[in-house]
């Protein structure tokens, strides 16, 4: 740990007092932008606008309606559906969400399970949802509501794979920097309900699915690992994910990934004939936030809706765009979405968005007139309890005043810890939604 200089705390407080007014104006707007992004991507705002309600009204089932939901937004999606339920008979079903993401519902049972590392509750939840699907017949409708986190919550390893081996394999891949596509390729071939497994149990029922995307590309096969979607990946792709990231799977994992019974159904399989899927894109927050920033006097520009990759690489990309914007004579706001990844290098408190923030601060080297926010829309950045953070032109000097080093924090995966020390971590708790990363850069804030 670095020692705080005797004069550090006093200098830090004095620095804050002098610059508080200037620092708070862009900071407040960044926080406001994140709040807007969360509100715009919340199920209570999205579900009433979806085509799901229209489809249920125009084509009511001959039989009964059952509801299955899984993911960080599952409880909120069910609550919103109940509030706008278009049918006479109330629905029955079960939703599974992570601890901390539960909300009261009227009809649908909501249960909690572990995320991101599955436990025995996940197997129990997967079995419970499976039983509901199995009770469906060809005249029934199965409403499926999925959001990010569903992969872990519905973890039920295939025959011959223990939960411990399954969790260990995914944890090792995450630590090695595997992106969501690689992780879900493995999950689809090692978890019974993933990769179309749930659709296969539905007894020929009509499936009406609403998916809230948290993945780059908004592919339905990636959202919650595609339990009602065909899979283009193969067992060989799952094996290659381990090889690519230098992770050696256990013997039971290797055996499962070599077993043809664990191959997933492809497009065109009859089990998908009656599946109707609507995907809400992960960039759904951008237009409302851009409107907010324009009202504050900023020209808004989209760097990219689906940017993914190493947090440091993304930070350098944003730094170049921010420096260019700052050279202009008017306020500019840069927006980007997608997913940052990071390699765990220490045992500190950190996450991809917090690491992006510090890498951006380091790349900007205190350049005046640039502020930024990077947060995960679900309120949880990596393993920390923060959503992400904010940085400004004073970030490096304020850290130095406390005797802290940005370089040290990055090397020891303690980006969130440093941002908390600076008062620049964004801690909001579970947001009940999940559409991936929200990144906003402000250049030349209005005076």
C-alpha positions in Angstrom: 0.0 0.0 0.0 1.2 3.5 -0.7 1.7 5.9 2.3 -0.4 9.0 2.5 1.9 12.0 2.8 1.4 14.0 6.0 0.2 17.0 4.1 -1.9 14.9 1.6 -5.3 14.9 3.3 -5.1 18.7 4.1 -4.0 19.5 0.5 -6.7 17.2 -0.9 -9.4 19.0 1.1 -8.1 22.4 0.1 -8.0 21.4 -3.5 -11.6 20.2 -3.2 -12.7 23.5 -1.7 -11.1 25.6 -4.4 -12.3 23.5 -7.4 -15.5 22.1 -6.0 -17.8 24.4 -7.9 -16.2 23.8 -11.3 -15.8 20.1 -10.7 -19.4 19.6 -9.5 -21.1 21.1 -12.6 -19.9 18.4 -15.1 -20.1 15.7 -12.5 -23.7 16.5 -11.8 -24.5 16.3 -15.4 -22.7 13.0 -15.8 -24.6 11.5 -12.9 -27.9 12.9 -14.4 -27.0 11.3 -17.7 -26.5 7.9 -16.0 -29.8 8.2 -14.2 -31.5 9.0 -17.5 -29.8 5.9 -19.1 -31.0 3.7 -16.3 -34.6 5.1 -16.4 -34.8 4.8 -20.2 -33.7 1.1 -20.0 -35.9 0.1 -17.1 -38.5 -2.5 -17.9 -41.3 -0.2 -16.6 -40.4 2.1 -19.5 -39.7 -0.5 -22.1 -42.3 -3.2 -21.7 -45.4 -1.0 -22.3 -43.8 0.0 -25.7 -43.0 -3.6 -26.7 -44.8 -5.7 -29.3 -45.3 -8.4 -26.7 -48.6 -6.9 -25.3 -49.9 -6.3 -28.8 -49.2 -9.9 -29.8 -51.0 -11.3 -26.7 -54.0 -9.1 -27.4 -54.3 -9.8 -31.1 -53.7 -13.5 -30.8 -54.9 -14.8 -27.4 -54.1 -18.4 -26.6 -56.7 -21.2 -26.9 -55.2 -22.7 -23.7 -53.4 -21.1 -20.8 -50.6 -18.6 -20.4 -47.5 -19.4 -18.4 -44.6 -17.0 -17.7 -40.9 -17.7 -17.2 -38.4 -15.0 -16.5 -34.7 -15.0 -15.8 -32.0 -12.3 -15.4 -31.1 -9.2 -13.5 -34.2 -7.4 -14.9 -36.5 -10.5 -14.5 -38.5 -9.3 -11.5 -38.9 -5.8 -12.9 -40.0 -7.2 -16.3 -42.6 -9.4 -14.6 -43.8 -6.5 -12.5 -44.2 -4.3 -15.6 -46.0 -7.1 -17.5 -48.4 -7.6 -14.6 -49.1 -3.9 -14.5 -50.1 -4.0 -18.2 -51.5 -7.5 -18.4 -53.8 -7.7 -21.4 -55.6 -10.9 -20.7 -58.6 -11.7 -18.5 -57.1 -14.5 -16.6 -54.0 -13.6 -14.4 -50.8 -15.4 -15.4 -48.9 -18.0 -13.5 -45.2 -18.7 -13.5 -41.8 -18.1 -12.0 -39.1 -15.5 -12.3 -35.5 -15.9 -11.1 -33.3 -12.9 -10.3 -30.0 -12.4 -8.4 -30.0 -11.5 -4.8 -30.8 -7.8 -4.5 -32.7 -7.6 -7.8 -36.1 -8.8 -6.4 -39.2 -6.6 -6.5 -42.8 -7.3 -5.2 -45.1 -9.0 -7.7 -48.8 -9.8 -7.7 -49.1 -13.2 -9.4 -45.7 -14.4 -10.5 -43.5 -16.0 -8.0 -40.0 -14.5 -7.8 -37.1 -16.4 -6.5 -33.4 -15.5 -5.9 -30.3 -17.4 -7.1 -26.6 -16.6 -7.3 -24.8 -14.4 -9.8 -22.2 -14.3 -11.3 -21.0 -17.6 -9.8 -23.8 -20.1 -9.7 -24.8 -22.1 -6.6 -27.2 -24.9 -5.8 -30.1 -22.4 -5.9 -29.5 -21.9 -9.7 -30.0 -25.6 -10.3 -33.2 -25.6 -8.3 -34.4 -22.5 -10.2 -33.6 -24.1 -13.6 -35.5 -27.2 -12.6 -38.5 -25.2 -11.5 -38.6 -23.3 -14.8 -38.2 -26.5 -16.7 -41.2 -28.0 -14.9 -43.3 -25.0 -15.9 -42.2 -25.4 -19.6 -43.0 -29.1 -19.5 -46.6 -28.5 -18.5 -47.2 -26.5 -21.7 -49.2 -28.0 -24.6 -49.6 -27.0 -28.2 -52.6 -24.7 -27.4 -50.7 -22.8 -24.6 -48.6 -19.7 -24.7 -45.3 -19.6 -22.8 -44.1 -16.0 -22.2 -40.4 -15.9 -21.8 -38.7 -12.8 -20.4 -34.9 -12.8 -20.5 -32.2 -10.3 -19.5 -28.5 -10.3 -18.8 -27.5 -12.6 -15.9 -29.9 -15.3 -17.0 -27.0 -17.6 -18.0 -25.7 -17.9 -14.4 -29.2 -17.9 -12.8 -30.3 -20.9 -14.9 -27.1 -22.9 -14.6 -27.8 -26.6 -14.6 -24.7 -28.5 -15.8 -25.1 -31.3 -18.3 -24.8 -34.9 -17.3 -21.4 -35.7 -15.9 -20.3 -32.2 -15.0 -20.4 -31.1 -11.4 -21.5 -27.6 -10.5 -18.1 -27.0 -8.9 -16.3 -27.8 -12.1 -18.7 -25.7 -14.2 -18.3 -22.7 -11.9 -14.5 -23.1 -11.8 -14.3 -23.2 -15.6 -16.3 -20.1 -16.1 -14.5 -18.2 -13.3 -11.1 -19.1 -14.9 -12.3 -17.9 -18.3 -13.6 -14.6 -16.8 -10.3 -14.0 -15.0 -8.5 -14.7 -18.3 -10.4 -11.9 -20.0 -12.9 -14.0 -21.9 -15.7 -11.8 -23.4 -19.4 -12.6 -23.2 -19.5 -14.4 -26.5 -16.8 -16.9 -25.4 -18.4 -17.4 -22.0 -21.8 -18.0 -23.5 -20.5 -20.4 -26.1 -19.2 -22.5 -23.2 -22.4 -22.1 -21.2 -24.6 -23.1 -24.2 -22.9 -26.5 -24.4 -22.5 -27.1 -20.7 -25.8 -26.0 -19.2 -29.0 -27.9 -19.9 -31.4 -25.0 -20.6 -29.0 -22.9 -22.6 -28.7 -23.0 -26.4 -32.3 -23.8 -27.1 -32.7 -26.2 -24.2 -35.7 -24.5 -22.7 -37.5 -24.3 -26.1 -37.1 -28.1 -26.4 -39.1 -28.6 -23.2 -42.1 -26.4 -24.2 -44.3 -29.2 -25.6 -44.9 -27.4 -28.9 -46.4 -24.4 -27.2 -46.3 -21.0 -28.8 -43.4 -19.1 -27.2 -43.6 -15.3 -26.9 -40.3 -14.0 -25.9 -39.1 -10.5 -24.9 -35.3 -10.2 -24.5 -33.5 -7.2 -22.9 -30.1 -7.2 -24.5 -26.9 -6.7 -22.6 -24.6 -8.1 -25.2 -22.6 -6.6 -28.1 -24.5 -7.3 -31.3 -27.8 -8.0 -29.5 -27.8 -11.6 -30.7 -30.6 -13.5 -29.1 -28.4 -16.6 -28.8 -26.1 -14.6 -26.5 -28.7 -13.1 -24.2 -29.0 -15.4 -21.1 -27.1 -17.9 -23.3 -30.1 -18.3 -25.7 -32.5 -20.8 -23.9 -35.2 -20.4 -26.5 -32.9 -19.6 -29.5 -31.0 -21.7 -32.1 -27.2 -21.8 -31.7 -24.7 -21.2 -34.5 -21.7 -22.2 -32.3 -20.5 -25.8 -31.9 -18.8 -28.0 -29.3 -15.5 -27.2 -31.1 -16.1 -23.5 -30.6 -16.5 -24.1 -26.9 -13.3 -26.1 -26.7 -11.5 -23.3 -28.6 -12.7 -20.8 -26.0 -10.5 -22.5 -23.4 -7.6 -22.8 -25.8 -7.7 -19.2 -26.8 -7.6 -17.9 -23.3 -5.0 -20.4 -22.0 -7.4 -22.1 -19.6 -7.2 -25.9 -19.1 -10.7 -27.4 -18.3 -11.2 -30.3 -15.9 -11.5 -33.8 -17.2 -15.3 -33.8 -16.8 -15.6 -30.6 -18.8 -13.4 -31.9 -21.5 -15.5 -35.1 -21.7 -18.7 -33.1 -21.9 -17.4 -30.9 -24.7 -16.4 -34.0 -26.7 -19.8 -35.6 -26.3 -22.2 -35.2 -29.3 -25.2 -35.3 -27.0 -24.2 -31.9 -25.8 -24.3 -30.3 -29.3 -27.0 -27.6 -29.5 -29.9 -27.3 -31.9 -29.2 -25.2 -35.0 -31.5 -22.7 -36.9 -34.2 -24.6 -38.7 -34.8 -27.1 -35.9 -38.6 -27.7 -35.5 -38.5 -26.8 -31.8 -38.2 -23.1 -32.9 -41.1 -23.1 -35.4 -43.5 -21.4 -32.9 -41.0 -19.1 -31.2 -41.6 -15.3 -31.7 -38.7 -13.2 -30.2 -38.5 -9.5 -29.7 -35.1 -8.0 -28.7 -34.7 -4.7 -27.0 -31.2 -3.4 -28.0 -28.6 -2.7 -25.5 -28.2 0.9 -27.0 -31.8 1.8 -26.0 -30.5 4.3 -23.5 -28.5 6.4 -26.0 -31.3 8.5 -27.7 -32.8 9.7 -24.4 -29.4 10.6 -23.0 -28.4 12.4 -26.2 -31.6 14.4 -25.9 -30.8 15.3 -22.3 -27.3 16.5 -23.3 -28.4 18.5 -26.2 -30.8 20.3 -23.9 -27.8 21.2 -21.8 -26.0 22.8 -24.8 -23.9 19.9 -26.0 -23.5 18.7 -29.6 -23.8 14.9 -29.2 -21.8 12.3 -31.1 -22.0 8.5 -31.0 -18.5 6.9 -30.9 -20.1 3.5 -31.1 -23.2 1.7 -29.9 -21.5 -1.7 -29.7 -17.9 -1.1 -28.6 -16.3 -4.1 -26.9 -12.8 -5.0 -25.8 -10.1 -4.4 -23.3 -10.8 -1.4 -21.0 -7.4 0.1 -21.7 -7.8 -0.1 -25.5 -11.3 1.4 -25.3 -10.0 4.2 -23.0 -7.3 5.2 -25.5 -9.9 5.2 -28.3 -12.1 7.6 -26.3 -9.1 9.7 -25.3 -8.3 10.4 -28.9 -11.9 11.3 -29.7 -12.1 13.5 -26.5 -9.0 15.4 -27.3 -10.3 16.1 -30.8 -13.6 17.3 -29.4 -11.9 19.5 -26.8 -10.0 21.3 -29.6 -13.3 22.6 -30.9 -14.9 25.8 -29.6 -18.2 24.5 -28.3 -19.5 21.8 -25.9 -19.4 18.3 -27.2 -20.7 15.1 -25.6 -19.5 11.7 -26.8 -21.6 8.6 -26.1 -20.7 4.9 -26.5 -22.1 1.6 -25.4 -20.9 -2.0 -25.5 -18.9 -4.0 -23.0 -15.4 -3.4 -21.6 -13.4 -6.3 -20.3 -10.4 -6.6 -18.1 -7.8 -9.1 -16.9 -7.7 -9.6 -13.1 -4.2 -8.8 -12.0 -4.6 -8.4 -8.3 -7.0 -8.7 -5.4 -8.2 -5.1 -5.2 -11.7 -3.8 -5.7 -12.2 -3.0 -9.4 -14.2 -3.6 -12.5 -14.0 -2.9 -16.3 -15.8 0.5 -16.1 -13.7 1.7 -13.2 -10.6 0.6 -15.0 -11.7 2.3 -18.2 -12.1 5.5 -16.1 -8.6 5.4 -14.7 -7.0 4.4 -18.0 -8.8 7.3 -19.7 -7.6 9.7 -17.0 -4.0 8.4 -17.6 -4.3 8.8 -21.3 -5.7 12.3 -21.1 -2.9 13.4 -18.7 -5.0 16.0 -17.0 -6.0 17.8 -20.2 -8.4 20.6 -19.3 -12.0 20.6 -20.2 -12.7 16.9 -20.4 -14.9 14.8 -18.0 -16.2 11.3 -18.4 -18.4 8.6 -16.8 -18.3 4.9 -17.4 -20.9 2.7 -15.6 -22.5 -0.7 -16.0 -26.2 -0.2 -16.4 -27.1 -2.9 -13.9 -25.3 -1.0 -11.1 -22.5 -3.5 -10.6 -19.1 -3.2 -12.2 -17.3 -6.4 -12.0 -17.0 -7.7 -8.5 -17.4 -4.3 -6.8 -20.5 -2.7 -5.4 -20.1 0.3 -7.6 -21.5 0.8 -11.1 -18.3 2.6 -12.3 -17.0 6.1 -11.9 -16.3 9.5 -13.1 -13.0 11.3 -13.9 -12.0 14.8 -14.8 -8.9 16.9 -15.5 -8.1 16.9 -11.8 -8.2 13.1 -11.3 -4.4 12.5 -11.4 -3.4 15.4 -9.3 -6.0 14.7 -6.7 -4.9 11.1 -6.5 -1.3 12.2 -6.1 -2.4 14.6 -3.3 -3.6 11.5 -1.4 -0.3 9.7 -2.0 -2.2 7.3 -4.4 -1.0 6.1 -7.8 -3.3 5.5 -10.7 -0.7 3.1 -12.1 -0.6 1.2 -8.8 -4.4 0.9 -8.7 -4.5 -0.5 -12.3 -1.7 -3.0 -11.7 -3.4 -4.3 -8.6 -7.0 -4.3 -10.1 -8.0 -1.7 -7.5 -9.6 0.9 -9.8 -12.8 1.1 -7.9 -11.0 1.4 -4.6 -9.1 4.4 -5.8 -12.2 6.0 -7.3 -14.0 5.6 -4.0 -11.0 7.2 -2.2 -11.4 10.2 -4.5 -15.2 10.3 -4.1 -15.6 9.6 -7.8 -17.1 6.1 -7.7 -20.7 5.8 -8.7 -22.5 3.7 -6.2 -26.2 3.3 -6.9 -27.0 -0.4 -6.0 -29.0 -2.8 -8.2 -30.9 -0.9 -10.9 -33.3 -3.7 -11.8 -32.2 -3.5 -15.5 -29.2 -4.5 -17.5 -28.3 -3.2 -21.0 -24.5 -3.1 -20.6 -22.1 -0.2 -20.3 -22.9 3.5 -20.4 -20.1 5.8 -21.4 -20.4 9.5 -21.6 -17.5 12.0 -22.3 -18.0 15.7 -21.9 -15.7 18.2 -23.6 -15.7 22.0 -23.1 -18.6 22.2 -20.6 -20.5 25.4 -20.9 -19.3 28.2 -18.5 
